[in-house]
């Protein structure tokens, strides 16, 4: 569902605001601009320039539950929003400090806690999370933080956590019958269009949203009702009755 993808985009915008990319901050978390979208390669295989605090955002399990037994097709949508976070410690190679961040095991754990708290604050209260809060119904249904990895066996000391939040997204309804074929962001439900148009132009997130919009499903084009007619048959078994009929045209005033 598109709401799931837009949920992730707004979470990324909360943690790595597009408006701050040119100035390189100030960032809402100690990960800075190192916030990735749906990262696949593992954190324990870091390249040299990634040996620092990192965040990767994912949207995983999702569900739709019907809201009413009858009436419009409205659902309560819930999504698992997942963050993988990691920090590293200083390590020495050939007598030189290669990474200058958390220099003790205790500092690694403390840094993980700070990073998680910064994510929580940005999503719930921070100014960069305003777009995210347009997408969701706070509070989170669940917020779980579990240790994922600790390692001191490689040439870097690394610790990582997985944060998994279950959250309800706001309902998004399609235009039931557009007048003309919609294009670009106009193909999106109104709630998602409002999100997409606020993503910074000429940015990765804007381009991704535009690509989804151009591939999004749309409802059939409206067919104007120009004329209507009705005819009722005589009542069976009753004599002296005739059909009742009526018609009206030019309903659109053309």
PyMOL commands that set and color helices and strands:
alter all, ss='L'
color gray80, all
select helices_A, chain A and resi 2-15+18-20+48-50+105-124+127-135+184-187+190-196+204-215
alter helices_A, ss='H'
color red, helices_A
select strands_A, chain A and resi 35-37+54-66+75-88+92-93+96-97+136-151+158-169+228-232+244-248
alter strands_A, ss='S'
color yellow, strands_A
deselect
rebuild
show_as cartoon
